């Protein structure tokens, strides 16, 4: 295997990191404290081409492949110290928009993708429900009934990133209950549709710079042309097309957060003195740095392998699940170990490591729990 990234990809990643350092990092602490969404930063991300990075150029995107997008997500978080904004970006670009790019009709792509690429539209995915999580298909209660030239949806979705600010959502609903997962369809839903509403913004432990809410559908009317892919093929086809992207690109944001926090922790350890010398001279501190660094490198290789398989058009359910599992467990372990390096300061809000610790908790839950990842991995070896 060629483990060297192309020079143009590296240069682009560094430009993304510098953008994050200049435009995102300075206000991250304040926005986290206030649970504040920044329309201004989102607009700048759109101007730089980040919101449509992996969309085809003919629809206003940058035409980046999965590996480039993965690397960009990593470098963004490395410079931003803002897990919430990275999450919002991933929810918009990968799970909210890529289903249209990968499975939409030409008319659907022309109508939505250019506006999603600029940020004029913000997207999200409506899959999880108040009573369903890991068993998203089997426990789905949202129903869609065909009536003439439209579908009428009733139900709700929970924990939806970009819910309060989103304009377009990919929503899963049961169209044939008897078929189980094979009876679920996907719809492109606009916030202006009759019967659509979003619940109040949820107050969260971490990822506080992104917005999250419930989506509610009360006899919501969706034109039949907004059916995404064929009827009853939504869950399996859309899931297959996008979940491996999610478990690669979105997880790379967490990896970048670890890398940035490791650098921050090393700087702190060089300047913090105890017993008359910098704490970085102590073996206990060096051990923590070495453990985190080695796991970062292992996670990076796993993610890149998954991304390269996607770029070759090959399915990567096992690779993406392994990468997701290893990287997110590394993230949670690193949050603890790097916090220990900071001592009591890891408990103080003004230090980025405190925010990193809170944000890390979502890692093992979003995009499929780590328990589900183990089940997928094991199933591939039966």
Secondary structure by P-SEA (a helix, b strand, c coil): ccccccaaaaaaaaaaaaaaacccccaaaaaaaaccccaaaaaaaaaacccccccccccccccccaaaaaaaaaaaaaccccaaaaaaaaaacccccccccccccaaaaaacaaaaaacccccccccccccccccccccccbbbbbcccbbbbbbccccccccccccccbbbbbcccccccccbbbbbcccccccccccccccccccccbbbbbbbbcccccccccccccccccaaaaaaacaaaaacaaaaaaaaaaaaaaaaaaaaaaacccccccccccaaaaaaaaaaaaaaaaaaaaaaaaaaaaaaccccaaaaaaaaaaaaaaaaaaaaaaaaaacccccccccaaaaaaaaacccccccccaaaaaaaaaaaac
